[in-house]
Amino acid sequence: MTDAPPGLRLAIVDAIVLQRIDPAKNMHRFYRLGIAPDLFGRWCLVAEWGRIGRAGRLRSTVFDDMAQAMEALVRQRRLKERRGYVAR
């Protein structure tokens, strides 16, 4: 297998997985946040959420630089932690 050209190497730079589990409420949720470069030199905050063990929903938000994407990731993580999610 050959390596992809540098512009096509897409990898999540920073990823966080949060979970919220409450058996009494039959709640088994996950929330995954990551940052990845796009093909145009911008940065995407990728959020995936859903029930643990199932395919999740995806949302991607584009930022001009990595610092903005990291700030958004930290804000989203704090919001989810206030709602009871914990890092796994």
Protein Blocks (a to p, Z undefined) as FASTA:
>chain_A
ZZddfklmccdfbdcddddddfknopacdddddddddfkopacdddddddehiacddddd
ddfbfklmmmmmmmmmmmmmmnopacZZ
